[in-house]
């Protein structure tokens, strides 16, 4: 299974706003191919939007509610360590995971990041 690099995906998504229809179509096809090669569904790839009228305060994963509990922080550290111990991850993926560990250490790691790390480990284990 191939890795779906978030930064590369964002670059491709930005190409969808381009003026040249051929470039837009090529980017869309490449996104679809990379998603399929990574074995990720569209549902897994995209975060569901909040229902109309829902406030950020009602969303436990938004704003201040995004902070991890001590148990979640410990789980994140464990998941990251387990991912970095895998032999089959690419250098780029290891770098991304290292960046996430840095975010965790700096207090910039939220519930969404924890969900991502859990899903990544489930796919790679």
Phi, psi and omega in degrees: 000132180281160179268138177261101183283121184299315182297317178294323179297319179296320177301315179296319179297322178295329177295338179295343180269000184291161182280336184271117184300325179296318179295320179296313180296317178299317179296317180298317179295319180294321177300311181298319180294317180294320179298314180295317181296329179280351180071031182250134177280162176299323180298320178291327185285324186257143177271133180295143178279160177285148176298155178307135177086353180285136180263162178297327180294332180278349182263113182293345181261011182248151173054228183297332178290355181277348181294141181279147171285165176302324179294319179293323177298316178297319178297317179300315179300318180294315180297316180296315179299318180295320178296316181293339179279347180290137179281336190268011179268148181284166178298321180295317179294319177299321177296318178296318179294321176298321176297319178296321177297320177298319177297319179298314180297328182270359180080017180255020184252119183247188182298324177296321177295320178298317177300319180297314181296319177299313182295320179297316179296319180299322180288323186269345182274000000 
